[in-house]
Amino acid sequence: MAARGALLKHLRVNVQIASQIPRPNSGLFALSFNSILRRFSEEVRGSFLDKSEVTDRVVTVVKNFQKVDPSKVTTSAHFQNDLGLDSLDTVEVVMALEEEFGFEIPDNEADKISSIDLAVDFIASHPQAK
């Protein structure tokens, strides 16, 4: 016991009394945790793109696709039925959308995107879209 006291005296270890430790729901800890949570939720909420901006950009990408007649492109156009694209062309359009919006669309989601409306809905609801 004497050795422990001597060792602690030389190490100068600061011991905090349990009543001095901040509690999760009190004081500065609560304020900083709440402010972090609020800032995070604002960032997440603010990170989604405006749907009208997404629509304009998607329509522009599709109109610029070489196998598409730009006069046939509408916000409700189906890639195969209305624009005459085959499945490979649709994959290329989705890849062009990935490049335009700066994120990768998972294959299982990309398979579901068969029209401009579906592309807009997916991209507008994705937090990584830029």
N, C-alpha and C positions, 0 to 999 in steps of 0.2 A: 504494500500500500504506500509506503514511503517512497519507493522507486517511482510509482505512478505519479505521485504529487510532484516529485522533482522533475520528472519528464515533462509534465504539463506546464510547470513553471518555466522551463526553458523553451518550450514550443510556443508558448503564449497563445493557446487556442482560445478563441472567443466562443463562448457558449451563449446561445440565445434562450431565454426563458420561454417556455411554451406560450405564455400569455402575450409575448411580443411577436410571435409568428403570425403573419396575416392570414386571416380566414378567407376561404373562397367567396363568401357572401358578405364581406364587410370591408369597409374602408377603401383604401387605394386599390386593392386587388379587385374589388367589385367594380370600381370605376374603370380601371384599365381593361378588365375582361369585357365589360359591357361596351366600351368604346371600340375594342377590337372586333367584337361580334357585329356591332353596328356598321363599322367600316367595311367588313367583309361582305355583309349582306348588301350594302350599297354598291360595292364593286361587282358583285354577281349580278345584281339587278341592272346595273348600268352597262354590263358587258354584252348584252344582246343587241344586235343590229335592228334598226327600224325596218319593219316589214316592207314599206314602200321602197326604201333604198335597196333592199335585197331583191325585190321584184324587178326593179330597173336593171340591176346588175346581171341577174340571171337571164332576163330577156336579151340583154346586149350580148352576153356570152353565146347564147343559142343562136341569135341572129348572125353572129360572126363565124359560126361553125360552117365550114365549107360545103357541106352536103345539105344545108337547109336553105329553103327559099325564104328570105326575110319577110316577105309579104304574108306568109302563112303563120308567122309567130304571133301568138296571143298568150295572155297570162294563163289560159286554160288549155293550151295546146298539149296534146299527148305526143310523146316523141315518135312512137311507131305509127299510130293511127292517123294523126294529123300532119306530122312532118315527114313521114316516110323513112324514118331512121330504123336500121336494124339493131340487133342487140349489141353488136360491137360498136356501132356509132353511139349508142346510148352510153356505153361505158366510157367512150372518149369524151362525151359531153360532161359526164359526171367528173371525169378527171380534170377537165377544163374548169369546172366549178370549184373543185378542190384548190386548184392553182389560184383562181380569182379570189377566193375567200380565205386562203392561207391555212387550211386544216385538212386532215385526211378524213374522208367519210368511210366508216367501216363497211366491209363488203356486204354484210347482211342488211345494212341500211341502204347502201347504194343499189342493191337489187330491187328495193321498193320504190325507188325514184324513177317513175316512168312518165312524168309530166312536169311542166313548169310549176304548176301549183304545188305539187308534192316536193319539188326541189326547194321552192321558196319557204314552205312550211318547215322543212327540216333545217335549213340553214338559219332561218330567223330564230329558231328555238335552240340553236346550238351556241353555247357560251364561248367556244373557241373561234368562231367565225369573226373575221376582221374586215 
